[in-house]
Amino acid sequence: MSEEARDRGGERRGRGAPFVLRRLLGLLLTIFVIATLSFFLLRIAPGGPFDEERAVEASVRRAQERKYGLDRPLGEQYLRYLRALFLHGDLGPSSRYPGMTVNELIAESLPPSLALGGLALGLALVLGIGAGVAAGTRPGGPADRAILLLTVFGVSVPNFVLGAGLLWVFGLWLRVLPVAGLTGFSSLVLPAVTLGLPFAAVIARLARAGLVETLQEDYIRTARAKGLRERRVVWGHALRPALLPVVSFLGPAAAGILTGSVVIERIFALPGLGTHFVNSALNRDYSLVMGTVLLYSVLLVLLNFLSDLALGILDPRIRRPR
């Protein structure tokens, strides 16, 4: 290897390291800001975790507040929370689930939510990229028009309407899939399809547009002029740059899947994190609200970070400092 090539390789690695470091620092700063804003917004909102419809004796209320540290000054509560969170990873006890910590509740309910989100995202990528390639290689043809029509349907129909329709067809009419609860992999099929199809439609449109544009580039014409098969031209030369818009969309898609899973879990009665998120907000369970908000935020920021890394790998120009 020549000295010039080694210098270029070292320069690329040097550019990549600050890129990753900046993104990691931004990730930590974002989590800190979210934790701070969530803490104070919960505290200044009217009501509290021990506000009941029936009156509670003042001594009982004071004892409850003392148990959960709510009798201390707000600044002290904030510092104690940050210390427990960042030094020990402790999200605190739940006021609505006696004897259980928020860490235990999240550990119990997170796996179903991750399984649902992972299946939905995988389904969206497989269906979306496959449909986008089928449409983009023959623009204007019958397959292209049919796929575009289906993507309009997928984007337009709300997921709760789609979920209800799938429940009726496959759960109540054909009786081939479970309609509620978590009994195995089959019980995740309908929720994953309901959650993933709208994003598959968007990915298909992005992949199609990127592929149609890429196939008109000069280097694609050169590859075809060399006698390469069309399959090799598409999958070996055109697909990687054509998927850049899809990779850019993965961050917002992950955010939509995480937030959409809250509704889907309620529709299909899945014991996931979405149920705890809704119940904790209704019950004003400070610790559980903070824990679920922080977890969703960490997942969103982390997935956006991974999306940026993937973009940097596919297009190294993104890592270059401006």
C-alpha positions in Angstrom: 0.0 0.0 0.0 1.4 3.4 -0.9 2.0 6.1 1.6 -0.6 8.3 0.0 -3.3 5.6 0.4 -2.3 5.1 4.0 -2.7 8.8 4.6 -6.1 8.8 3.1 -7.2 5.9 5.2 -5.9 7.6 8.4 -7.7 10.8 7.4 -11.0 8.9 6.9 -10.6 7.2 10.3 -9.8 10.5 11.9 -13.0 12.0 10.5 -15.1 9.1 11.6 -13.9 9.2 15.3 -15.0 12.9 16.0 -18.3 12.1 14.2 -19.1 9.3 16.5 -17.9 11.2 19.6 -20.1 14.2 18.7 -23.1 12.0 18.3 -22.4 10.3 21.7 -22.0 13.6 23.5 -25.2 14.8 21.9 -27.0 11.6 23.0 -26.0 12.1 26.6 -26.9 15.8 26.6 -30.3 15.0 25.1 -31.0 12.4 27.8 -30.1 14.9 30.5 -32.3 17.6 29.1 -35.2 15.2 28.7 -34.8 13.9 32.3 -34.7 17.5 33.6 -37.7 18.7 31.6 -39.8 15.7 32.4 -39.0 16.0 36.1 -40.1 19.6 36.5 -43.1 19.4 34.1 -44.4 16.5 36.2 -43.9 18.4 39.4 -45.5 21.7 38.3 -48.6 19.9 36.8 -51.7 20.0 39.0 -52.5 16.9 41.0 -50.2 14.3 42.4 -49.7 10.5 42.9 -51.7 10.4 46.1 -54.6 12.6 45.1 -57.7 10.3 45.5 -61.4 10.8 44.9 -62.0 10.1 48.6 -60.3 12.2 51.3 -57.1 10.8 52.9 -56.0 11.7 56.4 -53.2 14.3 56.5 -51.0 12.0 58.5 -51.4 9.1 56.0 -50.6 11.5 53.1 -47.5 12.8 54.9 -46.3 9.3 55.5 -46.8 8.4 51.8 -44.9 11.5 50.7 -42.1 10.8 53.2 -41.8 7.2 51.9 -41.2 8.4 48.3 -39.2 11.5 49.2 -41.9 13.9 48.0 -41.8 15.9 51.3 -38.3 17.2 50.5 -37.6 20.5 48.6 -38.0 20.3 44.9 -34.3 21.0 44.2 -33.2 18.3 46.6 -35.7 15.8 44.9 -34.1 16.7 41.6 -30.5 16.2 42.7 -31.4 12.9 44.4 -33.1 11.7 41.2 -30.2 12.6 39.0 -27.7 11.0 41.3 -29.7 7.7 41.5 -30.3 7.7 37.7 -26.8 8.5 36.4 -24.7 6.8 39.2 -26.8 3.7 39.9 -29.3 3.5 37.0 -32.1 3.5 39.6 -35.4 4.8 38.4 -37.0 4.6 41.8 -40.0 2.8 43.3 -43.5 2.9 41.8 -46.2 4.5 43.9 -49.0 2.5 42.2 -47.3 -0.9 42.3 -46.3 -1.4 45.9 -43.2 -3.5 46.5 -42.0 -3.1 42.9 -39.4 -0.7 41.4 -39.7 1.0 38.0 -36.7 -1.0 36.9 -38.5 -4.3 37.6 -41.7 -3.1 35.9 -39.7 -2.1 32.8 -37.7 -5.3 32.7 -41.0 -7.2 32.8 -42.8 -5.3 30.1 -40.0 -4.2 27.8 -39.4 -7.6 26.0 -42.9 -7.8 24.4 -42.6 -4.2 23.2 -39.1 -4.7 21.7 -40.3 -7.9 20.0 -43.3 -6.1 18.6 -41.2 -3.1 17.4 -38.4 -5.3 16.0 -40.9 -7.4 14.0 -42.7 -4.4 12.7 -39.5 -2.6 11.6 -38.2 -5.8 10.0 -41.5 -6.3 8.2 -41.5 -2.7 7.0 -37.9 -3.0 5.6 -38.4 -6.3 3.8 -41.8 -5.4 2.3 -40.9 -1.8 1.6 -37.5 -2.4 0.0 -38.8 -5.3 -2.0 -41.8 -3.4 -3.3 -39.7 -0.3 -4.0 -37.1 -2.3 -6.0 -39.9 -4.0 -8.0 -41.5 -0.7 -8.8 -38.3 1.3 -9.4 -36.8 -1.1 -11.9 -39.9 -0.8 -14.2 -41.3 2.7 -13.6 -44.7 3.2 -15.3 -45.4 -0.5 -15.6 -48.3 -2.5 -14.2 -46.3 -3.5 -11.1 -45.2 0.1 -10.5 -48.8 1.4 -10.7 -50.2 -1.4 -8.4 -47.5 -0.8 -5.8 -48.0 3.0 -5.8 -51.7 2.4 -5.3 -51.1 0.1 -2.4 -48.7 2.5 -0.8 -51.3 5.2 -0.9 -53.7 2.9 0.9 -51.0 2.0 3.5 -50.2 5.6 4.2 -53.8 6.8 4.3 -55.5 4.2 6.6 -54.9 4.8 10.3 -53.3 1.8 12.1 -56.2 1.4 14.6 -58.6 1.0 11.7 -56.2 -1.4 10.0 -55.8 -3.3 13.2 -59.5 -3.6 13.7 -59.9 -4.9 10.2 -57.1 -7.5 10.6 -58.6 -8.6 13.9 -62.0 -9.2 12.3 -60.7 -11.1 9.3 -57.9 -13.2 10.7 -59.0 -13.5 14.3 -62.8 -13.6 14.3 -63.7 -14.7 10.8 -60.9 -17.1 9.7 -59.8 -17.8 13.3 -56.2 -18.5 12.3 -54.5 -16.0 14.7 -55.0 -14.9 18.3 -56.9 -11.7 18.8 -55.5 -10.6 22.2 -52.9 -11.3 24.8 -49.4 -12.7 24.4 -49.4 -16.5 24.0 -46.4 -16.9 21.6 -45.0 -15.7 18.3 -48.4 -16.0 16.6 -49.9 -13.4 18.9 -47.4 -10.9 17.6 -48.2 -11.4 13.9 -51.3 -9.2 13.7 -49.9 -6.3 15.9 -46.6 -6.3 13.9 -48.4 -6.2 10.5 -50.7 -3.5 11.8 -47.8 -1.4 13.0 -45.4 -2.1 10.2 -47.5 -1.8 7.0 -47.8 2.1 7.0 -44.0 2.4 7.3 -43.5 -0.3 4.6 -45.6 1.9 2.3 -43.4 5.0 3.0 -40.2 2.9 2.6 -41.4 1.5 -0.7 -42.0 5.0 -2.1 -38.6 6.2 -0.9 -36.8 3.2 -2.3 -38.7 3.5 -5.6 -37.8 7.2 -6.0 -34.2 6.7 -5.0 -33.8 3.7 -7.4 -35.4 5.5 -10.4 -33.1 8.5 -9.9 -30.0 6.3 -9.4 -30.6 4.2 -12.5 -30.3 7.4 -14.6 -26.8 8.1 -13.4 -23.8 8.0 -15.8 -22.0 5.2 -13.9 -25.1 3.0 -14.2 -25.1 3.5 -18.0 -21.4 2.6 -18.0 -22.1 -0.6 -16.1 -24.8 -1.5 -18.6 -22.5 -0.7 -21.5 -19.9 -3.2 -20.1 -22.5 -5.9 -20.5 -23.4 -6.5 -16.9 -26.6 -8.2 -16.2 -29.5 -6.0 -15.1 -29.8 -7.8 -11.8 -26.1 -7.1 -11.0 -26.5 -3.5 -12.0 -29.5 -3.0 -9.7 -28.3 -5.0 -6.6 -24.6 -4.4 -7.0 -24.4 -0.8 -8.1 -27.6 1.1 -7.8 -29.3 -0.2 -4.7 -26.8 1.1 -2.1 -27.0 4.9 -3.1 -30.7 4.4 -3.8 -31.3 3.4 -0.2 -29.9 6.5 1.4 -33.4 8.1 1.7 -34.6 4.9 3.4 -31.8 4.9 5.9 -32.5 8.6 6.6 -36.1 7.6 7.3 -35.2 4.9 9.8 -34.9 7.3 12.6 -38.4 8.9 12.2 -39.7 5.4 11.4 -38.4 4.0 14.7 -39.9 6.9 16.5 -43.3 6.3 14.9 -43.1 2.6 15.6 -42.3 3.2 19.3 -45.1 5.7 19.8 -47.5 3.8 17.6 -46.9 0.6 19.6 -48.6 2.2 22.6 -51.9 2.3 20.7 -51.3 -1.2 19.1 -50.6 -2.8 22.5 -53.9 -1.4 23.8 -55.8 -2.7 20.8 -54.4 -6.2 21.0 -54.1 -6.3 24.9 -50.4 -7.0 24.9 -48.6 -6.7 28.2 -46.0 -4.3 26.9 -44.5 -1.0 28.0 -47.3 1.0 26.4 -49.8 -0.2 29.0 -47.5 1.0 31.8 -46.9 4.3 30.0 -50.7 5.0 29.7 -51.5 3.8 33.2 -48.7 5.7 34.8 -49.8 9.0 33.2 -53.4 8.5 34.3 -52.3 7.6 37.9 -49.6 10.3 38.1 -47.0 7.7 39.1 -44.1 10.1 38.9 -41.3 7.4 38.9 -43.0 5.2 36.4 -43.8 8.1 34.1 -40.2 9.3 34.3 -38.9 5.8 33.7 -41.0 5.1 30.6 -40.4 8.6 29.1 -36.6 8.2 29.6 -36.6 4.7 28.2 -38.6 5.8 25.1 -36.3 8.8 24.7 -33.1 6.7 25.0 -34.4 4.2 22.4 -35.3 7.1 20.0 -32.0 8.9 20.4 -30.1 5.6 20.1 -31.9 4.5 17.0 -31.4 7.9 15.4 -27.7 7.6 16.3 -27.5 4.2 14.6 -29.3 5.6 11.6 -26.7 8.4 11.3 -23.9 5.9 11.6 -25.5 3.8 8.8 -25.7 6.9 6.7 -22.1 7.7 7.4 -21.1 4.2 6.3 -23.2 4.4 3.1 -22.1 8.0 2.3 -18.8 8.9 3.9 -19.3 12.6 2.9 -21.7 12.9 5.8 -18.9 12.4 8.3 -16.8 15.2 6.8 -16.6 18.3 9.0 -18.0 21.4 7.4 
